[in-house]
């Protein structure tokens, strides 16, 4: 086997599979979804046991209530990477994904250089909105499941199936405080396709999505300029434009734009790794003959 | 921030509701007298009610302008910055049980001798507790972020141009870490003879 890393990051791959999910029993027969749900249980030792994972729970009676109250008691600990603009749309040459790169904790900007597109494997991409750790962990987990499927069945899973894996997990943990809003996209035998999945276990296939606090602003630009028969260049420019507008209006989005293209032929490409949105804003405004400072038509008064 | 015979106020120019930017050229700093400036951060409507713009005709209920004019008529001279700073404190406390949602900053210069001016730098909470250490004061959403940089960059008795550099750099580095501030910045530099206003180019996200 030439690809030993299961499509996961290097740090994951050196560990044997059994240590990643200690309860995985490959000799066991395939379980149906219903059996899976029956097997899920809260252990007597305060562990949440399901799907081969063993999540430690807080001691006490009302664990879910505890997690919720934690959000009020320590907002800085439980909230990370909130406030985002991510968008993705289908067009004739595949799917275009564009994201910003800001992570905020309250009003504080914790980073302007986050990678919100998760490269799940060489044909799947997921975007990150909501809890960074939740998105990262479960999308990497889907990567592992996809690889296992490929080894068992000798062919890659479809994007529909991979997205359903993620949606099923969200269904399983519903109400437990996971926070995730992701656009799940990839390319299989049928070409590129796009799904929206969130922590309420919503899973919708669609043409055009914008997720996050800046999403509404991005929709404005996207809806006015979107055509299905765009060329790749046009699509890339539209993605950049929509993210730039959203980062201008939405204070929780900003940093740089990253653009990915999912082709119709089973893989994705990184088009732009980091373009500064502030520079883009000045550039767009100056093309209109504005200064970019938003003071057009206002008297130049200082006091 | 205060320097040697000079004071400065630096401010961003954003007005927003929660996360959404409404205006990117909002005026927050007002001239009180020829030797005193007031910057007001907080709720937009309260900022304008407190403000002292010369066009107070349009804002006839402009709180501080009224009191200043009355003082000028009674005393026949402009109010000193130090006196004004205490007037603001008592005015804010008048609204102890229904405060204006603002945190003002005052920067002024009071003449104490021939070519010798004492800087007045102070800030308030919304009900008029006056805080001053004679060096620098910060207020607004980015206040915590500003403390660190100001404490690092600030030195006493800076000359006007050095003070401009210090205050600009302090503000700009805090703006990069505060998601609710930015979208343009202005620096007001007050010396005994003149007031200089400079616009800074900032990130627009």
Contacts between the chains, C-beta under 8 A, distances in Angstrom:
chain1	res1	chain2	res2	distance
A	83	B	19	6.9
A	83	B	179	7.2
A	102	B	179	7.3
A	102	B	205	7.5
A	104	B	179	5.1
A	107	B	141	5.6
A	107	B	142	7.9
A	107	B	178	5.9
A	107	B	179	5.2
A	107	B	180	4.8
A	108	B	145	7.5
A	108	B	177	6.4
A	108	B	178	7.0
A	108	B	179	7.2
A	109	B	176	7.1
A	109	B	177	5.0
A	109	B	178	6.8
A	109	B	179	5.1
A	112	B	176	7.6
A	213	B	19	5.6
A	247	B	205	4.1
A	248	B	21	6.9
A	248	B	204	5.7
A	248	B	205	6.3
A	249	B	20	5.9
A	249	B	21	5.3
A	250	B	19	5.6
A	250	B	20	6.7
A	250	B	21	7.6
A	251	B	14	8.0
A	251	B	16	6.4
A	251	B	19	5.0
A	251	B	20	7.6
A	251	B	21	6.3
A	251	B	179	4.6
A	251	B	180	5.5
A	251	B	182	7.9
A	252	B	19	5.1
A	252	B	179	5.6
A	253	B	205	7.0
A	254	B	179	7.4
A	254	B	203	7.4
A	254	B	205	3.2
A	255	B	205	6.9
A	277	B	204	7.7
A	277	B	205	4.9
A	278	B	203	4.0
A	278	B	204	5.0
A	278	B	205	5.4
A	281	B	204	4.3
A	281	B	205	7.1
A	282	B	204	6.9
A	292	B	204	6.5
A	293	B	24	6.7
A	293	B	25	6.7
A	293	B	184	5.2
A	293	B	199	7.4
A	293	B	201	7.7
A	294	B	23	7.5
A	294	B	24	3.4
A	294	B	25	5.6
A	294	B	183	6.9
A	294	B	184	7.0
A	295	B	24	7.5
A	295	B	25	4.3
A	295	B	184	7.8
A	298	B	25	5.8
A	301	B	27	7.2
A	302	B	27	7.9
A	302	B	186	7.2
A	302	B	188	7.7
A	302	B	197	4.1
A	303	B	29	7.5
A	303	B	30	6.5
A	303	B	31	4.5
A	303	B	53	7.4
A	303	B	54	7.4
A	303	B	195	7.8
A	303	B	197	7.4
